Amino acid sequence: MYFINNVPFTFDELDDLQLQDPYVQVEASTNQEYTSEELYRTSFYLIDEECHPCLFPVDLENPEDMPQD
């Protein structure tokens, strides 16, 4: 999942190998579950506010925290 200020807006699909990884399973079981409707609603909220990073340029407060690759 990807979030902006704790608002989820998209996710990455996991392949079969990742789905079987015990670390991934524990991580998933300890975090909140989102429905496709919730993700749709929050994603459109960010679009309405012109803050969706897939569609609008977004300034980052801590760009050094982003992965390098």
WORA-V309394 format. One record per pair of residues at least 12 apart in sequence whose ideal C-beta (glycine too) atoms are under 10 Angstrom apart, sorted by sequence separation. I is the first residue (numbers start at 1). J is the second residue. D is the distance in Angstrom with one decimal. If there is no record, write none. Layout:
I/J/D
I/J/D
This chain:
43/55/9.7
46/58/9.2
14/28/9.0
11/34/8.2
8/32/8.8
11/36/10.0
8/34/5.7
1/28/10.0
11/39/7.3
10/39/7.5
1/31/8.0
8/38/7.4
9/39/7.5
1/32/9.0
8/39/5.7
10/42/9.8
1/34/7.1
8/41/9.9
9/42/6.2
10/43/6.8
8/42/5.4
9/43/4.7
7/42/5.1
8/43/7.8
9/44/9.4
6/42/9.8
7/43/8.7
9/45/8.7
10/46/9.7
9/46/5.3
1/39/8.5
4/42/9.3
7/45/6.8
8/46/9.4
9/47/8.8
3/42/9.1
7/46/6.3
5/46/9.5
4/46/6.4
7/49/9.4
9/51/8.7
10/52/8.7
9/52/6.0
10/53/8.7
7/51/8.5
9/53/7.3
10/54/6.7
4/49/9.7
7/52/9.8
9/54/7.5
5/51/8.6
9/55/9.9
4/51/6.3
4/52/8.1
4/53/6.8
2/53/8.0
2/54/9.2
4/58/7.2
4/60/9.8
5/61/9.8
